[in-house]
Structures are given as C-alpha cells and as structure tokens.
Amino acid sequence: MKIVNRCFFLLLLLWSALPAQGDTISIMTFNVENLFDNTHDAGKNDETYLPAARKKSKTHMEKCNRIQVRRWRDQCLYWDWNDAVVERKLNVIADSIKQINRGQGPDIIAFQEIENILILERLRNEYLSGLGYQPGVLIEGKDRRGIDVAFLAKYPAIDAKLHEIRFPKSQRRRVGDTRPILEATFKLPTGDLLTGFSVHFPAPYHPTEMRESAYTTLNEVVSGLPHDRAVFAAGDFNTTREEDADKNMLETWVRPAWEVAHDLCKDCPGTSYYPPKDDWSFLDMIFWRASDDWEIMRSYLANNTPAQRNRDGTPKRFALPEASGVSDHWPLVMVITNASDVQPR
C-alpha cells in the first residue's frame, strides 16, 4: 500500500507540473531588475555585476568613475556581486514566480533585464526545475548594459526573432541603451499557435517620441501576423502614469488594436512606484489582441512574497550589501481562457 501511495503521489506531482491543457493559460510579465551573472561579457557594461575581488584594477575604477549618476557609480565601484548574491537573486525571483498556480508558476513568462541565456537557463534548471519550463528564448540585443528581453514557457517555441525598433535619425544617438522587440510563437496543447512579444521600451528619461516609435514598430509587426492568430505583448513599456495622462499614450497607440490586461486588475495601484512624486504607474503591461478562440479572463499582481515589499507596501528593489528585495517592478499576470469554454454572460 505504501508503494502504491508513493507512486500516486509522484504521478500527482508530475501532472501538476504540466502546462494548462487548453482551458486557461497564465502569462506573466516580469522585469527582474538586473539579473546578471558575475562574469564579464565582452563588449557589455556589466562591471557593476562582478565580485569585489575583481574591482581593484585601475581600469575598472576609471570606467566606473565615468558614470555620472552617483548611485550607479558607487554600485559599479563597491557592490560585491559574489556567488552568494547571485544565488540570492535567483532564489527570490523564483519565489516570485512560484507564487502563481500553487507553486507551479505561470505558463508563459516574458522577462526584461536578463543578462544572457546562461543566467536564464540557470534560473530554469536550478531554481524552477520540475515545473515543466522549456529551454529559454533569448536572442542577444545591442543594449550597452547587456540586458535583454526573454521568454520562459511550458510550451515549445517553434519560432523566435528580434525586431529592431525603427527610430528616426533624430533619435538614433540615444539608441545604445534600448532593446529590440522579441517575438516568439508557441504551440499550445490544443494545437493553436500563440505569438508573444516581450518588450522593454526606452526608459522614461528618453523623449516620449522614442516610446511612440516603439509602439509604432510593435503595431506594424503585429499587423503582419495572420488575423486569426492569438497574440499578446508583455513587458516594461516605460510609459508612466503621468506621460499617459499628458500624452494620451494608451488611447493613441494601444487601445485601438489591443485589450489592456490591467483594466481587469482589481485594487491594483500599479507595477512601479516613484517615491519623489508618490506616484504609481503600470510601467509593466500586457496587451491582448482579440481572438475568436481565446479571451482575457482576469489579471492580477504577483506581489505577495515578503521579499517583494517594502514596509510601506511598495516594490522592494534588490539592494546590497544586505541582498534584500527582488525588483523595483512587480510582476503582472494575465489569464486567458479558451472562448469555447466560456459560458455566455
């Protein structure tokens, strides 16, 4: 009897790790705030994310001292991004992911600020093992900091490509710290194809016109997909609440073609908090293109692990030397459901 019970328990674990079988699919967007390993990647400005022992050279200190923002300069000079810190960072990110679906994680995750495929695969293999995630999707971009967008999914990716954002000449001198758009198409258990875009648009200190160029590029790429394809876009769009209010960004660039997941997010202040103005924004968003076969069921914030919250209830960024926090962004989750299974409203 004990052997039978043990076998049943193992089968139950294996079954629970399988992706959704066609009824619902959960999609998370998660800016993990600088998920770096502690090895230098040639051609990238990743010197902040090295062990202290490797920060003693004159060359390193001279490069750090050229950073104009004091907080970033001090991090480059003094942060000890050692093995224990990397392990802590991976652990708290994994904990944030596993709060979804009773410890099994969402079916698809669109990431921002991943250094390379090696650290993404380490997250998958060591910290999310047994949850059914397929090999990660990450194609290196040209961001000078070395951060990329990526996907982890419980479905096979049958195609992936990068789309460079088409900036006009007047904006190209700023392009060095921007990221292309990652497209991936996943084959669902139903046989349907689901195409996703993971994005990390130009930061708010760049002019609004650069984010408008990014929205334009995304919409043009999506318009070329089959009209009956299920499509989502997820990521850090870097459109602040203030910019949206002043420039009508979502009404102009998003709502004509997309449904906005956080419209269904009850009691959600936002995914990012800006203390100087005591202001919340949905920098992180998920968009859904209407589909005959699938529709949005709900959305919610994944922000309930202790490491994710400051005492005042705002996102707790990852900081040294205490290696506390997770990210200055909270993950947002959208759940879609097979429309044929939805009862009439």
SULWO-V899554 format. One record per residue. N is the residue number from 1. SS is DSSP state (~ for helix, > for strand, _ for the rest). PHI is phi as a letter, one per 40 degrees, with the letter a starting at -180 (999 if undefined). OMEGA is omega in whole degrees, 0 to 359 (* if undefined). Layout:
BEGIN
N_SS_PHI_OMEGA, N_SS_PHI_OMEGA
END
This chain:
BEGIN
1___999_179, 2_~_c_180, 3_~_c_179, 4_~_c_179, 5_~_c_180, 6_~_c_179, 7_~_c_179, 8_~_c_181, 9_~_c_179, 10_~_c_177, 11_~_c_178, 12_~_c_177, 13_~_c_179, 14_~_c_180, 15_~_c_183, 16_~_c_180, 17___c_180, 18___c_177, 19___c_177, 20___d_185, 21___c_172, 22___h_183, 23___c_179, 24_>_b_176, 25_>_b_178, 26_>_b_183, 27_>_b_180, 28_>_b_165, 29_>_b_189, 30_>_a_169, 31_>_c_188, 32_>_c_177, 33_>_f_171, 34_>_g_172, 35_>_c_181, 36___b_164, 37___c_180, 38___b_174, 39___b_182, 40___c_173, 41___c_183, 42___d_177, 43___g_181, 44___b_178, 45___c_183, 46___b_185, 47_~_c_177, 48_~_d_190, 49_~_b_176, 50___b_174, 51___c_181, 52_~_d_181, 53_~_c_181, 54_~_c_182, 55___b_186, 56___c_187, 57___c_177, 58_~_c_180, 59_~_c_179, 60_~_c_183, 61_~_c_178, 62_~_c_179, 63_~_c_178, 64_~_c_184, 65_~_c_175, 66___c_178, 67___c_188, 68___c_181, 69___c_188, 70_~_d_182, 71_~_c_180, 72_~_c_179, 73_~_c_179, 74_~_c_177, 75_~_c_180, 76_~_c_183, 77_~_c_196, 78_~_b_181, 79___c_177, 80___b_183, 81___c_186, 82___c_183, 83_~_c_181, 84_~_c_178, 85_~_c_178, 86_~_d_179, 87_~_c_178, 88_~_c_180, 89_~_d_179, 90_~_c_181, 91_~_c_185, 92_~_c_174, 93_~_c_179, 94_~_c_178, 95_~_c_179, 96_~_c_180, 97_~_c_186, 98_~_c_174, 99___c_180, 100___c_175, 101___f_174, 102___f_175, 103___g_183, 104___c_179, 105___g_179, 106___c_181, 107___c_179, 108_>_b_176, 109_>_b_171, 110_>_c_183, 111_>_b_167, 112_>_b_178, 113_>_g_172, 114_>_b_184, 115___c_186, 116___a_182, 117_~_c_181, 118_~_c_181, 119_~_c_176, 120_~_c_179, 121_~_c_175, 122_~_c_176, 123_~_d_182, 124_~_c_189, 125_~_c_185, 126_~_c_189, 127_~_b_177, 128___b_184, 129___c_178, 130___g_183, 131___c_174, 132___g_181, 133___c_176, 134___c_176, 135___d_185, 136___c_177, 137_>_b_177, 138___a_176, 139___b_185, 140___c_174, 141___b_186, 142___b_179, 143___d_185, 144___c_178, 145___c_180, 146___g_178, 147___b_184, 148_>_b_171, 149_>_c_187, 150_>_a_173, 151_>_b_157, 152_>_b_181, 153_>_a_177, 154___c_178, 155___b_179, 156___c_174, 157_>_c_183, 158_>_c_179, 159_>_a_177, 160_>_a_179, 161_>_a_175, 162_>_b_174, 163_>_b_176, 164___c_177, 165___c_183, 166___c_178, 167___c_173, 168___c_183, 169_~_d_182, 170_~_c_183, 171_~_b_192, 172_~_c_178, 173_~_c_181, 174_~_c_191, 175_~_c_188, 176_~_d_179, 177_~_b_173, 178___b_185, 179___b_172, 180___c_179, 181_>_c_179, 182_>_c_176, 183_>_b_175, 184_>_a_177, 185_>_b_184, 186_>_b_176, 187_>_c_183, 188___c_179, 189___d_179, 190___c_186, 191___g_177, 192___c_172, 193_>_b_178, 194_>_b_180, 195_>_b_179, 196_>_b_176, 197_>_b_174, 198_>_b_188, 199_>_b_170, 200_>_a_187, 201___c_180, 202___d_185, 203___c_183, 204___c_179, 205___c_171, 206___c_181, 207___c_180, 208_~_d_184, 209_~_d_179, 210_~_c_176, 211_~_c_175, 212_~_c_176, 213_~_c_180, 214_~_c_177, 215_~_d_181, 216_~_c_179, 217_~_c_180, 218_~_d_184, 219_~_c_179, 220_~_c_179, 221_~_c_182, 222_~_c_181, 223_~_c_179, 224___c_179, 225___c_176, 226___d_188, 227___c_181, 228___c_179, 229___c_172, 230_>_c_187, 231_>_b_171, 232_>_b_172, 233_>_b_185, 234_>_a_176, 235_>_i_179, 236_>_c_182, 237___c_175, 238___f_174, 239___c_182, 240___c_176, 241_~_d_181, 242_~_c_180, 243_~_c_179, 244_~_c_180, 245_~_c_184, 246_~_c_189, 247_~_b_178, 248___f_190, 249_~_c_184, 250_~_c_179, 251_~_c_183, 252_~_c_192, 253_~_b_188, 254___b_191, 255___c_176, 256___c_185, 257___b_189, 258___b_163, 259_>_c_184, 260_>_b_189, 261_~_c_187, 262_~_c_170, 263_~_c_180, 264_~_c_185, 265___c_184, 266___c_177, 267___f_179, 268___b_181, 269___c_184, 270___i_178, 271___b_184, 272_>_a_183, 273_>_b_180, 274_>_b_187, 275_~_d_183, 276_~_d_180, 277_~_b_182, 278___f_193, 279_>_b_177, 280_>_c_175, 281_>_b_166, 282___c_173, 283___c_182, 284_>_c_184, 285_>_b_171, 286_>_b_178, 287_>_b_182, 288_>_b_175, 289_>_c_185, 290___d_183, 291___b_178, 292___c_188, 293___c_185, 294_>_b_176, 295_>_a_180, 296_>_c_178, 297_>_b_179, 298_>_a_172, 299_>_a_182, 300_>_a_176, 301_>_c_174, 302_>_b_191, 303___b_189, 304___b_173, 305___c_182, 306_~_d_183, 307_~_c_185, 308_~_c_191, 309_>_b_165, 310___c_180, 311___c_181, 312___c_176, 313___g_179, 314___b_180, 315_>_c_182, 316___b_182, 317___c_179, 318___c_186, 319_>_a_174, 320___b_13, 321___c_187, 322___c_182, 323___f_179, 324_>_b_179, 325___g_179, 326___b_185, 327___a_175, 328___c_174, 329___b_171, 330___c_176, 331_>_c_174, 332_>_b_181, 333_>_b_172, 334_>_b_176, 335_>_b_175, 336_>_b_182, 337_>_b_177, 338_>_c_188, 339_~_c_180, 340_~_c_179, 341_~_c_184, 342___c_178, 343___c_177, 344___d_181, 345___c_*
END
